[in-house]
Amino acid sequence: MKFLVLWHFDISRLTPEVVRAIAEQPKYGEKLERDGKLECRYHVVGSHGGAWIYNVDSNEEPARLRAFAPGFNFATY
């Protein structure tokens, strides 16, 4: 099953912790791509976030994968 997930960082909440999470997000995406769980990643023009297409086995899996993302607590989906 494929899921399109749009996410956005609220830059008004920028703290050193948020900056670290944002910096780690691409590495997490690369890992998911290697694992075959993430089909592709896109930047959304004019937004501080992105669009990721998950290719997973269940409806619950995208939520679980997002929860492990470094930026999960700092983004809206």
HELIX and SHEET records of a PDB file:
HELIX    1   1 ILE A   11  ARG A   13  5                                   3    
HELIX    2   2 PRO A   16  ARG A   34  1                                  19    
HELIX    3   3 GLU A   61  ALA A   67  1                                   7    
HELIX    4   4 PHE A   72  PHE A   74  5                                   3    
SHEET    1   A 4 LEU A  38  HIS A  43  0                                        
SHEET    2   A 4 GLY A  49  ASN A  55 -1                                        
SHEET    3   A 4 LYS A   2  PHE A   9 -1                                        
SHEET    4   A 4 ALA A  75  THR A  76 -1                                        
END                                                                             
